[in-house]
Amino acid sequence: MQKNPYGQNYKGDNHTFRMFKDEGDDQGSVPWNQKIFQNDESHKCPTYVSQTPPCQGSCPSGHNIRGWLDIVRGMEKPSGDLSWQEYAFRRSTDANPFPSVMGRVCPAPCEDGCNRNEVEDTVGINAVEQFIGDTAKEEGYKFEFEAKDTGKKVAIIGGGCGGLTAALQLRKQGHSVTVFEKYDQLGGMMMYGIPDYRVPRDVLKHEIDRIIETGVETKMNTKVGVDVSMEELEKDYDAVLFAIGAMSGRSLPIPGGEAANCVSGVAFLEAYNQGRLKHITGKVICIGGGDTSIDVVSVARRLGNIENIAEKDRPERVIFDDTAHDVVDTSKRLGADVLLTTRSTVENMPAAQEEIDDANREGVEIQGQLQPVEVVTDGNGRAVALRMIRLEEDGSTPIEGSEFDIECELIVSAIGQGVDAEGMDDSFFNERGFIDADKNFQIPNKPGFFVCGDVVRPHLLTTAIGQAGIVADSIDDYLAGNNQKARNKVDVHYFDLMDKLNEWDLAPTEYDKGALAAATDSAEYAVHNYEDRSFASIIPHTELFLGHFDNEERNARNHKTVDVDNVLGNFEERLIGYNEEEAKAEAGRCMSCGLCFECDNCVMYCPQDAVFKVKKDQATLGRYVDTDYSKCIGCHICADVCPTGYIQMGLGE
């Protein structure tokens, strides 16, 4: 492991200020210092190239992550009297209207893609996002926009994160929106699938209400296909969006899997989140390995076990019969015996490692390389044990003769989700019970019908949010009678230099063909030596100058410690969000991949003084430096020392 000039260690092999190596020991090789300063001239000169950072390219919702990190760190400033906190909120919610929720529960594929991983550790993107959302709640920020009423009406079936995101985007485009929701509360899986100690309900309801306040109409306790027909929607609305999610769990596909006390993870969590399920009884086995299974076992540990209950109070009766437990005195609860099994090794479970660690600390037993083969039932058809077989490390090959039984009172299957399509036209659904979509999230051969979210394919909340943004554009084009637009290769929200110049009243002037400077790089009617590749290119770490970045440890969020001793009845939120100082410090670790972050390296290292700072009254983000091409010799030092990869050699040959 090497050290940078500041004496800090780095993960990579080449993260130093020295960008060149001597070309071997052969006679006649050119030393690196001579190669740069004496021999390296070309007909190429620097140009400024904006590219999408991999955090944004990895984010299914298409967040402009670099943008709001730049605002929080203080690099990009708002115009006028707008506070930077509200400016960051507006930038963040361009793509995702749930920053508080997603900052808490998203598994953060953006952090997996972060180029900072090549230095020491990812930027804490989720933590900064939570700060933005929580600050917006405290300050009462609203969605503010002006949109001309188009007179068009859109029906959205389902009020989860996808349906609500689409509703907001369609309102911004001037369309009337009505959301049909089968439950008595909006939120979908955020409300009924995620426990309240992970997403406080006041936070979730605030972010939902902020969307509804833009003029979205809601029809609650209304199930399309039962309470209102598809024919009525088709008659009364100009477009229909299916955003019904996948809120039906899958039962165990093994003999005995239909036993009365075998329930799905989705149904278990729904009963808990509705306030109906207040305790369990006996040993609980959950089969899964993903985030839903972790939520099930963590909730079970918090609810606790009560012995000698009435038949009507058995957990499966509460879950299936839509009844509710009486309020239980906590003193009657005992610690619940909870086991989570998974086919993979425990190390390879798909659930977030942080959630796995929390479950272990809270007293959940986790066993890997196990597969259920049969539910053992008694004479009344109730499960009394789950027969398992051990698997090889590949998670699929059974070990002959390794079967054994685990006695239990409740079996929870968290192995997948399905769609509740009761009463709906079967022609909309494929053989798997989901709805097919084209690249613009139209339903093939169904003009005027669109789809997004888990009903296409169960995935992350952030995936549904991203699809909702795309489908809103598609619906807008359809209602305007336009052909569907081709989507960008890199289909995300990203920095637009022209928007930034317009924001600061620095837009190019009108073209004057008689002006003396009309054909030079000083003409003011155009943006010179700038190229936007954000729509087509994600910048890799190999195009960055990683030697610039000092080693800065990640500022991890603090957690309230919940363990075996205090988990029972503990429904407090575990995460402790950033304060302003912590948020700024963590945002400051962003390397601004693909966009200038005003470090001055290019100005300092240019041997010809060809690179210069733009005058303050003409500068803005992305136009901090410029090049005097009458001085430039094409030595490419500016490009070599650019930490963010924003400077590239071109403009010549």
Number of C-alpha atoms within 10 A of each C-alpha: 10 14 19 19 15 12 10 13 17 21 14 16 9 18 23 20 16 15 14 14 11 13 11 10 9 8 6 8 11 16 14 16 13 11 16 15 12 10 12 13 15 14 13 17 24 27 19 25 21 29 25 29 28 24 26 26 26 19 21 20 24 26 25 24 28 24 20 27 29 21 22 27 19 14 16 19 17 18 13 8 6 10 12 18 20 20 18 23 26 20 18 24 18 15 23 22 24 25 25 27 23 22 23 20 16 15 20 21 16 25 21 17 18 25 26 21 15 15 19 18 18 21 28 22 22 23 25 29 29 22 25 28 27 21 18 20 17 8 11 11 15 17 15 9 10 9 12 10 12 14 10 15 18 26 24 27 24 26 29 27 29 31 33 27 26 29 31 25 22 24 25 19 18 19 24 21 25 20 25 24 25 20 16 10 16 26 22 25 20 20 22 23 23 23 22 20 14 16 22 18 16 11 16 20 14 15 22 21 13 18 20 18 12 16 15 18 15 17 15 16 14 18 20 21 15 13 11 13 14 16 10 11 17 15 9 13 17 18 22 23 26 22 29 27 30 24 22 16 21 18 19 24 13 11 13 18 22 16 21 17 23 22 25 26 31 28 22 26 25 22 23 24 20 14 12 18 27 24 26 26 23 20 18 23 26 27 26 25 26 18 18 21 25 26 24 29 28 22 27 29 27 23 26 23 22 20 11 9 10 7 9 13 20 21 25 24 17 19 22 14 10 12 15 19 16 11 11 12 7 13 8 10 19 19 19 23 20 23 19 22 23 24 25 22 19 16 10 14 18 14 19 15 14 9 16 23 11 17 23 15 16 21 21 23 15 20 15 20 22 24 23 22 19 19 24 20 18 11 6 8 13 18 24 19 21 23 17 19 20 21 20 14 14 11 17 14 14 17 13 9 8 11 15 13 16 14 15 20 20 27 27 26 26 28 21 19 21 19 22 16 20 11 14 15 12 12 8 17 17 11 7 9 16 20 24 19 17 10 13 20 24 23 21 13 8 10 11 17 22 25 29 32 28 25 26 24 19 18 14 16 22 26 20 27 27 26 25 31 25 21 24 27 19 21 27 21 14 18 18 11 9 11 9 15 10 8 12 10 11 18 18 24 21 21 22 13 19 13 12 18 19 11 14 15 11 16 18 14 11 9 12 12 10 7 9 10 13 15 9 9 14 13 17 17 15 14 17 15 15 17 14 15 15 24 18 12 17 21 22 17 21 11 18 24 21 27 22 20 22 18 18 15 12 14 16 14 16 11 11 10 12 19 16 15 10 11 21 22 18 15 16 14 15 16 16 13 21 22 12 14 10 17 24 19 17 24 25 19 22 22 24 25 27 30 26 23 20 19 13 17 17 26 20 13 15 18 16 14 14 17 23 16 15 14 12 8 8 13 16 20 19 22 20 18 19 21 22 15 14 8 12 21 17 21 24 22 20 24 25 22 25 26 28 26 26 25 27 19 21 16 13 10 8
